[in-house]
Amino acid sequence: MKRLLVIISLISIVFTALFLHSRMAAAASLSVHQFKSSCGSWTVVTSPNPGSSTNFLNAVAAIGAGNVWAVGSYGNGNGSSPLIEHWNNSRWTVVSSPTIAGSLSGIAAIAANNIWVVGENNSSNAQQTLVEHWNGKTWRIISSPNSGSAGSTLAAIAAVSSQDIWAVGTTTSSTSSSGYQPLIEHWNGAQWSISSSPALSGRLFAVTAVGQNDVWAVGDNITPDLTGTLIEHWNGTQWSVVTSPSPGPASNVLNAVVKVSANDVWAAGDYTNSSGPSADYSPLIEHWNGTQWSVVTSPVQGTSDFINGMSVTSARNITVVGEYRNSLDPTGPYFTLIEHWNGTQWSIVSSPSPGSTASDLLAATHVPKTKQTWAVGITYDSVTYRTLVEKKC
């Protein structure tokens, strides 16, 4: 619910500071060290927490088994700063990045010396886009445009090549009926520029690139009567809105999108039939078959299930991650949610929930040329938000 406007705002209704859309997952009070690694199942891997009050991991990407990156934010009770962590096949460590007020919510790993992250810069009076690049040695901020003066954020990023990269997010708008407009930006190898979005209202939370002429972005479109799914497509010349199902009469959102091929694209999020903090939510998984988007049936684990991230290995191996609760009480508790597609159906996969109050998975990635999948997010213990990293090998 991924992510910056969705994830970092995770609990505004329940826990005061966060919860715009992604509802956190709460859990059995098990210590991280109680989970022992065993291939074939999901286990918790210890990760750093530099912040005294908040630590979030919102996105993850892998170059190889010993080169995995995760990004988010941390805070000491007075705002947040970008957080970048790295896995070297032995342990997770914090990697130094430019000191700035803000957070990171998306990552694209092209090569070991070519990694991009996006998010928001909160150093000024208005939110601004934030783009950083890793050249193999250091992280540095790359100039990126902003749409309007009210505020702009980037939630996700995907690369076709090193000279063809897309980032999507949201611009706060006083002219839009919802107060938001989609923001799409493009890197041509030399600079970032804004690409026109056909949707005049809505937010974009995720993007995936099939090829130079085939890019998908997903999110939601808020109207007075309905919050519906929003899907946009790039055909090499322009972006267009593509019709997509919105099964919930109250609210529908797509937080993640992944591609297998041009005729095999998946998007996921959640929907609800009613409004209000105690509304029950169902997982929403949609599929593109080259002609149209359709809803694919998925199991429900709790009274409310939320999907935040996706990872794809092949047409028969796709993972979605998020959280669920077993009551209508918006305060939870919440537990991690993982579902798997085997080429025929979706099924629920057991996963640890180490937070004493809440555990939430926000993103996932597959490690190329391995059987490994990583998922990242947060836990909450009624006092501090801490990073959560889980692995399946």
TIMI-730383 format. One record per residue (C-alpha): residue in three letters; z, x, y. Coordinates in steps of 0.02 Angstrom, whole numbers, padded with zeros to 5 digits, always signed. Each point is the difference from the previous one (the first is absolute). Example, Ala and Ser with C-alpha at 12.3 -4.5 7.8 and 13.67 -1.06 7.14 Angstrom:
residues 2
Ala+00390+00615-00225;Ser-00033+00069+00172;
This chain:
residues 393
Met+00000+00000+00000;Lys-00050+00193+00038;Arg-00001+00027+00112;Leu+00061+00051+00169;Leu+00007-00173+00077;Val+00043-00062-00173;Ile+00102+00134-00082;Ile+00098+00087+00132;Ser+00044-00171+00068;Leu+00065-00046-00170;Ile+00151-00101+00040;Ser+00009-00080+00172;Ile+00067-00164-00070;Val+00121+00068-00126;Phe+00061+00169+00054;Thr-00028-00006+00189;Ala-00114+00150+00019;Leu-00134-00021-00130;Phe-00087-00138-00107;Leu-00152-00061+00090;His-00089-00032-00158;Ser+00047+00113-00144;Arg+00160-00057-00079;Met+00099+00139-00074;Ala+00045+00016-00178;Ala+00179+00011-00049;Ala+00072+00065-00156;Ala+00125+00048-00128;Ser+00121+00128+00067;Leu-00062+00148-00101;Ser-00002+00176+00068;Val-00167+00087+00013;His+00063+00132-00121;Gln+00032-00130-00134;Phe-00187-00019-00032;Lys-00067+00129-00121;Ser-00184+00041-00003;Ser-00099-00071-00145;Cys-00188-00014-00003;Gly-00067-00175-00020;Ser+00133-00081+00109;Trp+00041-00002+00185;Thr+00141+00115+00054;Val+00081+00045+00165;Val-00032+00174+00071;Thr+00121+00071+00129;Ser-00072+00008+00177;Pro+00070+00065+00166;Asn+00083-00109+00133;Pro+00006+00092+00166;Gly+00055-00154+00099;Ser+00181-00054+00012;Ser-00043-00185+00019;Thr-00180-00031-00056;Asn-00122+00085-00117;Phe-00164-00084-00050;Leu-00149+00052-00106;Asn-00145-00116+00039;Ala-00150+00086-00080;Val-00043+00128-00133;Ala-00154+00099-00052;Ala-00036+00134-00130;Ile-00115+00150-00010;Gly+00065+00055-00169;Ala+00154-00001-00112;Gly+00083+00134+00107;Asn-00064-00060+00168;Val+00060-00174+00049;Trp+00040-00058+00177;Ala+00103-00147+00064;Val+00025-00056+00180;Gly+00113-00118+00096;Ser+00139+00019+00127;Tyr+00182+00045+00022;Gly+00131-00039+00130;Asn+00174+00045+00055;Gly+00046-00165+00078;Asn-00107+00016+00157;Gly-00183-00030-00043;Ser-00107+00085-00131;Ser-00104+00156-00027;Pro-00145+00031-00120;Leu+00050+00059-00173;Ile-00116+00101-00113;Glu+00054+00053-00175;His-00089+00106-00132;Trp+00011+00015-00190;Asn-00039+00173-00072;Asn+00017-00049-00185;Ser+00183+00044+00007;Arg+00084-00090+00145;Trp-00028-00100+00159;Thr+00029+00088+00166;Val-00017-00049+00183;Val-00149+00083+00085;Ser+00011+00040+00185;Ser-00111-00107+00112;Pro-00017-00024+00189;Thr+00160-00064+00082;Ile-00038-00172+00068;Ala+00075-00174+00004;Gly-00090-00110-00123;Ser-00040-00028-00183;Leu-00137+00025-00130;Ser-00068-00137-00112;Gly-00165+00060-00076;Ile-00070+00157-00083;Ala-00168+00061-00065;Ala-00010+00161-00101;Ile-00175+00074-00003;Ala+00044+00177-00053;Ala+00150+00116-00005;Asn-00044+00058+00176;Asn-00064-00165+00067;Ile+00126-00142+00006;Trp+00013-00137+00131;Val+00146-00114+00043;Val+00011-00145+00122;Gly+00135-00105+00080;Glu+00073-00037+00170;Asn+00058+00106+00146;Asn+00150-00074+00090;Ser+00023+00137+00129;Ser-00062-00107+00145;Asn+00044-00174+00058;Ala-00134-00078-00112;Gln-00039+00035-00182;Gln-00149+00115-00021;Thr-00103+00055-00148;Leu+00054+00159-00088;Val-00116+00110-00105;Glu+00051+00166-00076;His-00099+00126-00104;Trp+00050+00132-00128;Asn-00111+00154-00008;Gly+00090+00081-00146;Lys+00129+00087+00109;Thr+00061-00114+00139;Trp+00000-00180+00058;Arg-00067-00037+00173;Ile-00032-00158+00102;Ile-00183-00049+00022;Ser-00046-00105+00151;Ser-00036-00182-00043;Pro-00048-00148+00111;Asn+00103-00153+00042;Ser-00065-00174+00029;Gly+00076-00076+00157;Ser+00168+00043+00076;Ala+00114-00121-00092;Gly+00016+00106-00157;Ser-00102+00067-00146;Thr+00050+00059-00173;Leu-00093+00067-00152;Ala+00058-00059-00171;Ala-00120+00079-00126;Ile-00138+00128-00020;Ala-00141+00032-00126;Ala-00130+00137-00011;Val-00181-00006-00057;Ser-00018+00185+00039;Ser+00075+00127+00120;Gln-00122-00062+00134;Asp+00018-00185-00039;Ile+00176-00070+00008;Trp+00065-00173+00044;Ala+00170-00055+00064;Val+00059-00178+00030;Gly+00145-00083+00086;Thr+00046-00123+00136;Thr-00007-00018+00188;Thr+00122-00112+00091;Ser-00105-00123+00101;Ser+00043-00128+00132;Thr-00171-00082-00020;Ser+00011-00030-00187;Ser+00073-00163-00065;Ser+00111+00099-00120;Gly+00047+00137+00122;Tyr-00089+00127-00110;Gln-00176+00068-00022;Pro-00065+00112-00139;Leu-00024+00182+00045;Ile-00131+00106-00091;Glu-00030+00184+00038;His-00124+00126-00070;Trp-00005+00191-00015;Asn-00174+00077+00004;Gly+00055+00179-00030;Ala+00029+00035+00184;Gln+00098-00143+00077;Trp+00081-00169-00029;Ser-00078-00154+00080;Ile+00031-00188-00006;Ser-00118-00104-00106;Ser-00023-00182+00048;Ser+00087-00128-00111;Pro-00078-00174-00016;Ala+00170-00082-00023;Leu+00071-00048+00169;Ser+00173-00031-00071;Gly+00102+00078-00140;Arg+00068+00162-00070;Leu-00068+00128-00123;Phe+00119+00086-00121;Ala-00109+00093-00125;Val-00173+00077-00020;Thr-00103+00074-00143;Ala-00169+00087+00001;Val-00124-00028-00141;Gly-00138+00097+00090;Gln-00079+00037+00166;Asn-00068-00178+00012;Asp+00140-00087-00092;Val+00176-00006+00075;Trp+00130-00139-00016;Ala+00150-00040+00111;Val+00130-00136-00033;Gly+00145-00083+00089;Asp+00040-00171+00071;Asn-00055-00120+00137;Ile+00137-00100+00085;Thr-00046-00171+00070;Pro+00112-00143+00060;Asp-00031-00093-00164;Leu-00014+00139-00129;Thr+00018+00185-00029;Gly-00150+00036-00109;Thr-00070+00153-00086;Leu-00119+00109+00100;Ile-00133+00109-00082;Glu-00129+00101+00095;His-00147+00101-00068;Trp-00102+00145+00068;Asn-00182+00006-00058;Gly-00048+00161+00087;Thr-00049-00086+00161;Gln+00135-00124+00046;Trp+00161-00083-00054;Ser+00000-00182-00054;Val+00133-00123-00057;Val-00018-00047-00184;Thr+00068-00166-00063;Ser+00157+00022-00106;Pro+00120-00123-00083;Ser+00164-00051+00082;Pro+00092-00101-00133;Gly+00162-00020+00098;Pro+00003-00145+00124;Ala+00124+00095+00111;Ser-00032+00186-00008;Asn-00116+00123-00090;Val-00012+00187+00024;Leu-00092+00145-00083;Asn+00093+00164+00013;Ala-00102+00113-00112;Val-00179+00028-00059;Val-00077+00119-00128;Lys-00175+00027-00068;Val-00067+00033-00173;Ser-00183-00021+00046;Ala-00109-00099+00120;Asn+00017-00153-00112;Asp+00181+00027-00047;Val+00123-00002+00147;Trp+00180-00063-00003;Ala+00118-00059+00137;Ala+00182-00054-00013;Gly+00140-00075+00101;Asp+00097-00164-00009;Tyr+00000-00181+00055;Thr+00122-00142+00029;Asn-00009-00189+00004;Ser+00132-00021+00134;Ser+00067+00091+00152;Gly+00171+00067+00043;Pro+00104+00147-00061;Ser+00050-00085-00164;Ala-00179-00044-00050;Asp-00054+00051-00173;Tyr-00146+00122-00011;Ser-00125+00029-00140;Pro-00104+00155-00034;Leu-00181-00013+00058;Ile-00133+00105-00086;Glu-00184-00022+00043;His-00158+00077-00074;Trp-00175+00034+00066;Asn-00137-00010-00132;Gly-00143+00050+00113;Thr-00030-00179+00057;Gln+00164-00081+00048;Trp+00189+00020+00010;Ser+00105-00103-00121;Val+00185-00013-00046;Val+00050+00082-00165;Thr+00153-00072-00087;Ser+00150+00116-00004;Pro+00176-00023-00070;Val+00151-00043+00106;Gln+00162+00096-00032;Gly+00122-00081+00122;Thr+00015-00148+00115;Ser-00093+00105+00129;Asp-00119+00144-00038;Phe-00082+00112+00131;Ile-00139+00127-00028;Asn-00013+00145+00121;Gly-00110+00134-00079;Met-00132+00035-00132;Ser-00061+00147-00104;Val-00157+00010-00105;Thr-00043+00116-00144;Ser-00144-00095-00078;Ala-00065-00178-00023;Arg+00130-00021-00138;Asn+00145+00087+00085;Ile+00059-00069+00167;Thr+00179-00008+00064;Val+00078-00104+00138;Val+00174+00031+00071;Gly+00122-00097+00107;Glu+00164-00092-00019;Tyr+00074-00166-00056;Arg+00159-00101+00016;Asn+00080-00124-00120;Ser+00061-00125+00128;Leu-00061-00085+00158;Asp+00131+00094+00101;Pro-00101+00116+00114;Thr+00140+00129-00005;Gly-00041+00031-00182;Pro+00043+00096-00101;Tyr-00175+00072-00023;Phe-00070+00102-00144;Thr-00154+00108-00023;Leu-00156-00089-00064;Ile-00141+00084-00096;Glu-00147-00088-00083;His-00142+00075-00102;Trp-00180-00053-00033;Asn-00070+00051-00170;Gly-00176-00065+00028;Thr+00043-00173-00063;Gln+00163-00059+00078;Trp+00143+00047+00115;Ser+00172+00031-00075;Ile+00171+00049+00070;Val+00058+00178-00033;Ser+00183+00050-00001;Ser+00054+00113+00144;Pro+00167+00068+00061;Ser+00085-00073+00155;Pro+00129+00131+00052;Gly+00056-00074+00166;Ser+00171-00081-00001;Thr-00064-00134+00118;Ala-00189+00012+00002;Ser-00148+00097-00069;Asp-00180-00022+00056;Leu-00162+00084-00052;Leu-00126+00008+00142;Ala-00145+00104-00067;Ala-00071+00082-00156;Thr-00130+00129-00048;His-00079+00072-00157;Val-00007+00188-00024;Pro-00181+00052-00036;Lys-00038+00066-00175;Thr+00173-00047-00065;Lys+00094-00151-00066;Gln+00124+00011+00143;Thr+00032-00135+00128;Trp+00121+00014+00146;Ala+00082-00141+00099;Val+00103+00017+00159;Gly+00108-00111+00108;Ile+00181-00023+00051;Thr+00173-00046-00062;Tyr+00142-00076+00099;Asp+00187+00015-00032;Ser+00063-00114+00141;Val+00018+00151+00114;Thr-00149+00118-00017;Tyr-00184-00020-00044;Arg-00051+00140-00118;Thr-00166+00058-00071;Leu-00050-00061-00172;Val-00124+00093-00110;Glu-00047-00054-00176;Lys-00120+00079-00124;Lys-00090-00051-00159;Cys-00085+00130-00109;
